Structures are given as C-alpha cells and as structure tokens.
Amino acid sequence: MSRPLFVYVNAAAADEKEAVRKFVDYMLDPELAAELVKEVGYVPLPLEAYEMAQAIFKNRRLGTVFEDGSQIGVSIEDLLQMEGGR
C-alpha cells in the first residue's frame, strides 16, 4: 500500500525566490527522486507522474483536487490530470 507525499509551495515565493524553485525542481527530478525514494523505502512514482507534477509547478496551477475530501481508488496520474498536469 502507498499514498502520495504532499508538498505545498507558496506561489509568490516560487516566483520570487530562486531557492524555492530549485528545491521543487530537485524534488521533481525523476532520476534524483528514484534514488532517494528507494533509499528511504518509499514507492517511486511513474515517470509520467513526475512530468505531470513538473508541468503543474511550471504553470503555477494553484489549489487542490481534494477540496471535497479524499478520493479512493484513483491513481496518482488521474489526480495529477485533475490538477492540470496535462
């Protein structure tokens, strides 16, 4: 069983602070993430999920698909599509 790790980024800080952008880019780098995720025993995301998350951050898509509560039986790719990743 697995569940996503949520990270919330302040959009203004992402626009104004290079360090914030670099941190998010680092977190969403599929190669780096794959190494770190395995090292700590987490379940890695599919490559497509990292690409979708990168697009959401790049486009500064704000908000959450969980406004009405959690959703059961939905893949991470489906959630990212709802967030506007594609």
N, C-alpha and C positions, 0 to 999 in steps of 0.2 A: 504494500500500500504506500502511496506517496501523495503529497499535496504540494502546491506551489509555495514558494517563498515570496512574500510581497515586499516590495521596496517602493516607498513613496518619495518622490523627488519634487521639491518646490520648483515650479516652472520659472519663476523670476530668478531664483538662484542659479538654475541651469542656464538661463540666458546671460546672466551677469558674471558668473564665476567659472573660469576655465577648469578649476579643480573639480567642480561638481560634474561637469561634462566628461572629464577624463575618468572619473570614478565610475560613472554609469557606462561609459564605453568599455572600461575594463571589465565590469561585471557582465556585460552582454557579449563579450568576445567569446565565441563558441569554443575556440581552442583552449584558451585560458580556463574558461568555466569547466570544460570537460575534465581537465587535470584536477582542479580544485574540488569539484563535486565528488569525483571518485576518491580523492584523498580523505575527505571527511565522511564518506559513506552515504552520500545523498544519491538520488536518482537523477541522471542527466536528462535534460530536455532534448527533444529532437532538434536538429539544425534549423529547421523551418521556424520553430518557436523562437529561437534567438534572433533570427532575421526579422520576424514579425515584431518582436519586442523592440528591436533597434529602430524599426520604422515608426512605431508608436512614439518612442522618445524623440526621434528626429523631428517628427511633425508636431511635437508638444501636445499630443492628444491628452486632454485632461479628463478626470472623472474616473468612474469605475463601473463595471458591469454588475457589481454586487449591491447596487443601491436598494434593490428589493430583497436582499438576503442572499445566502449562498445557493449555489446550483449544484445538484448532484448528478453524476453520470455524464458530465460534459468534459471533453478533452481540453487540454491546455491550448491546443491550436484553435478550437472553437471559441474559447474565451478570448484569445488574442484577436481573432477575427471580429468578435463583438466589440472589442476595444478600438478597432480601426486599424489593425496591423496590415490589412490588405484591402 
